[in-house]
Amino acid sequence: MRYILTFIIGMSGSLFAQENRMKIALIEGETKEIKYKDWSINALLIVYDETAKTHLNGDVSLSIKTNINEPIVNFYVNNDSPKTDCYTKIYGKYLLTFLIENDSTYLVIEPAQLGEIFVMSSHNVAVLHCELDSIEIEITDVIHEWGYDLPDSDGNSNYFSDVVYTLKVKTNQVVTYVEFNSSELKNKYFLDVEGYSIVILSEKYHDTYSEIEMIIMKKLSNRNE
């Protein structure tokens, strides 16, 4: 009976996601007044051709803002890199995915739920729901450390660069702070908080902001790492 119940819960969650999923075809230039639930947003798609001046952000750029011009998320894709650069990003309680399929571009919007891989920015508080549970997560501190492990006079000194991230996690009104270092991300890095497992997949440090790719799951009892 437990396995049947698990299947029904998983199936109902999948149906819920499909019913609340919105896929918008994008045109080059600005797409205004995209409405989704309590949102009204604008999308600006820029595609640079081969003769365009060298730029830093990518060959394809998608900028999402509110209808009052407040930034939400940005996507950048290079033509010479895998299309997996089109990450799903989270903003508040929504997931936004930039899709490129058969040379067509789309924006997918859906509610943020547990079990989905997403990227969150340091300028954002994310809220994920699953059944009656919810979890809030925020990057509250990012410290970039660099230098040499030994004095310069020592010929055996090695240069190092590391980033220390602090996450604020709120579950059932309980606030927990957890830390991890970028140097610890060999494969997957697990952070356990009350009732949940946060799996850190990758991170990107920028001068003005940082991004962390992660997945959050309901913690299973007796889970072995």
C-alpha positions as CSV (number, residue, x, y, z in Angstrom):
1,M,0.0,0.0,0.0
2,R,2.9,2.4,0.7
3,Y,4.2,2.1,-2.8
4,I,0.7,2.7,-4.4
5,L,0.3,5.8,-2.2
6,T,3.7,7.1,-3.2
7,F,2.8,6.6,-6.9
8,I,-0.5,8.5,-6.5
9,I,1.2,11.4,-4.7
10,G,3.9,11.6,-7.4
11,M,1.4,11.5,-10.2
12,S,-0.9,14.1,-8.7
13,G,2.2,16.4,-8.2
14,S,3.1,15.9,-11.8
15,L,-0.4,16.8,-13.0
16,F,-0.4,19.9,-10.8
17,A,2.8,21.1,-12.4
18,Q,1.5,20.5,-15.9
19,E,-1.8,22.4,-15.1
20,N,0.2,25.4,-13.7
21,R,2.9,25.4,-16.4
22,M,2.9,28.2,-19.0
23,K,5.0,28.0,-22.1
24,I,5.4,31.3,-24.0
25,A,6.8,31.6,-27.5
26,L,9.3,34.5,-27.7
27,I,10.0,36.8,-30.6
28,E,13.2,38.7,-31.1
29,G,12.8,42.0,-29.4
30,E,10.4,42.8,-26.5
31,T,7.4,40.7,-25.6
32,K,5.2,42.8,-23.3
33,E,2.6,42.0,-20.7
34,I,3.1,38.3,-20.1
35,K,0.6,37.5,-17.5
36,Y,0.9,34.5,-15.2
37,K,-1.2,34.3,-12.0
38,D,-0.4,37.5,-10.0
39,W,2.5,38.4,-12.3
40,S,2.8,40.8,-15.2
41,I,6.2,40.7,-16.8
42,N,8.1,41.7,-19.9
43,A,10.7,39.7,-21.8
44,L,13.5,41.2,-24.0
45,L,15.2,38.7,-26.4
46,I,18.4,39.8,-28.1
47,V,20.2,37.6,-30.7
48,Y,23.7,38.7,-31.8
49,D,24.7,37.8,-35.3
50,E,28.2,36.8,-36.4
51,T,29.1,40.4,-37.4
52,A,28.1,41.9,-34.1
53,K,30.7,43.5,-31.9
54,T,32.3,41.2,-29.3
55,H,30.2,41.2,-26.2
56,L,30.6,39.7,-22.7
57,N,27.1,38.3,-22.0
58,G,26.5,35.8,-24.8
59,D,25.2,35.3,-28.3
60,V,21.6,35.1,-27.1
61,S,20.4,37.2,-24.2
62,L,17.0,37.1,-22.5
63,S,16.1,39.6,-19.8
64,I,13.0,39.3,-17.7
65,K,11.6,42.3,-15.9
66,T,8.4,43.3,-14.1
67,N,6.0,45.6,-15.9
68,I,7.4,48.5,-13.8
69,N,10.9,47.6,-15.1
70,E,12.3,45.8,-12.0
71,P,14.9,43.1,-12.9
72,I,13.8,39.5,-12.3
73,V,16.3,37.2,-14.0
74,N,18.7,37.2,-17.0
75,F,19.8,34.3,-19.3
76,Y,22.8,34.3,-21.5
77,V,23.7,31.5,-24.0
78,N,26.8,31.2,-26.2
79,N,26.4,29.5,-29.5
80,D,29.6,27.5,-29.1
81,S,28.6,26.1,-25.7
82,P,26.0,23.4,-24.9
83,K,22.4,24.4,-24.7
84,T,22.4,23.3,-21.1
85,D,23.5,26.8,-20.4
86,C,19.8,27.6,-20.4
87,Y,19.3,27.0,-16.8
88,T,16.0,27.1,-14.9
89,K,16.1,30.0,-12.5
90,I,14.0,30.8,-9.5
91,Y,12.5,34.1,-8.5
92,G,10.3,34.2,-5.4
93,K,7.8,31.4,-5.7
94,Y,8.2,30.8,-9.5
95,L,10.6,28.9,-11.7
96,L,11.6,30.4,-15.1
97,T,13.2,28.3,-17.8
98,F,14.6,29.6,-21.1
99,L,14.2,27.0,-23.8
100,I,15.7,26.8,-27.3
101,E,14.0,24.1,-29.3
102,N,14.5,23.7,-33.1
103,D,15.8,27.3,-33.3
104,S,12.7,28.6,-31.6
105,T,12.8,30.3,-28.2
106,Y,10.4,29.9,-25.3
107,L,10.0,31.0,-21.7
108,V,8.4,28.5,-19.3
109,I,6.9,29.7,-16.0
110,E,5.7,27.4,-13.3
111,P,5.3,27.3,-9.5
112,A,8.5,26.4,-7.6
113,Q,8.2,23.0,-6.1
114,L,10.5,20.6,-4.3
115,G,12.5,18.2,-6.4
116,E,13.3,20.6,-9.3
117,I,16.8,21.7,-10.2
118,F,17.1,25.5,-10.3
119,V,19.6,28.3,-10.1
120,M,19.1,31.1,-7.5
121,S,20.7,34.4,-7.3
122,S,22.1,36.2,-4.3
123,H,19.5,39.0,-4.8
124,N,16.5,36.8,-4.2
125,V,14.4,35.0,-1.6
126,A,13.1,31.7,-3.0
127,V,9.9,29.9,-1.7
128,L,9.2,26.3,-2.7
129,H,6.0,24.4,-2.0
130,C,5.2,20.7,-1.8
131,E,1.7,19.6,-0.6
132,L,1.4,21.3,2.8
133,D,5.1,22.0,3.2
134,S,7.1,25.1,2.2
135,I,10.6,26.2,2.6
136,E,12.3,29.6,2.1
137,I,15.9,29.9,1.2
138,E,18.2,32.9,0.7
139,I,21.9,33.6,0.0
140,T,22.7,36.0,2.8
141,D,26.5,36.2,2.6
142,V,29.2,35.6,0.0
143,I,32.9,35.9,0.9
144,H,35.6,35.6,-1.8
145,E,38.9,34.5,-0.3
146,W,42.1,34.3,-2.3
147,G,45.9,34.5,-1.8
148,Y,48.8,32.2,-1.1
149,D,48.8,29.3,1.4
150,L,52.4,30.2,2.5
151,P,54.4,33.5,2.7
152,D,55.6,34.8,-0.7
153,S,59.2,34.2,0.4
154,D,58.5,30.5,0.5
155,G,59.1,29.0,-2.9
156,N,56.5,26.3,-2.3
157,S,53.6,28.6,-1.9
158,N,50.4,27.9,-3.9
159,Y,47.8,30.4,-5.0
160,F,44.2,29.6,-3.9
161,S,40.8,31.1,-4.6
162,D,37.7,30.0,-2.6
163,V,34.2,31.4,-2.1
164,V,32.3,30.9,1.2
165,Y,28.5,30.9,0.9
166,T,26.0,31.4,3.7
167,L,22.4,30.3,3.2
168,K,19.4,31.3,5.4
169,V,16.8,28.5,5.4
170,K,13.3,28.9,7.0
171,T,11.2,25.8,7.6
172,N,8.1,25.7,9.8
173,Q,9.1,29.1,11.3
174,V,12.5,27.7,12.2
175,V,15.5,29.6,10.8
176,T,18.8,27.8,10.1
177,Y,22.0,29.2,8.7
178,V,24.3,26.8,6.8
179,E,27.6,27.3,5.0
180,F,29.6,25.7,2.3
181,N,32.8,26.5,0.3
182,S,33.1,26.4,-3.5
183,S,36.1,24.2,-3.1
184,E,33.9,21.5,-1.5
185,L,31.8,21.1,-4.6
186,K,33.6,18.1,-6.2
187,N,30.3,16.4,-7.3
188,K,27.3,17.0,-5.1
189,Y,27.3,18.6,-1.7
190,F,24.6,17.8,0.8
191,L,23.3,20.3,3.3
192,D,20.7,18.9,5.8
193,V,18.3,21.2,7.6
194,E,15.2,20.4,9.5
195,G,13.1,18.1,7.3
196,Y,14.9,18.8,4.1
197,S,18.0,18.0,2.1
198,I,19.6,20.8,0.0
199,V,21.9,19.4,-2.7
200,I,24.4,21.9,-4.1
201,L,25.3,21.1,-7.7
202,S,27.4,24.1,-8.8
203,E,28.0,27.8,-8.2
204,K,29.2,30.9,-10.1
205,Y,30.7,33.8,-8.4
206,H,30.5,37.3,-9.9
207,D,31.7,40.6,-8.6
208,T,28.2,42.0,-7.9
209,Y,26.2,38.8,-7.4
210,S,26.5,35.0,-7.2
211,E,24.4,32.1,-8.4
212,I,24.0,28.6,-6.9
213,E,22.5,25.6,-8.7
214,M,20.7,23.3,-6.4
215,I,17.8,20.9,-5.7
216,I,15.8,20.7,-2.5
217,M,14.1,17.6,-1.4
218,K,12.1,16.4,1.5
219,K,14.5,14.5,3.7
220,L,14.0,10.7,3.9
221,S,14.4,9.0,7.2
222,N,17.4,6.7,7.4
223,R,18.9,8.2,4.2
224,N,22.5,7.0,3.7
225,E,24.9,9.3,1.8
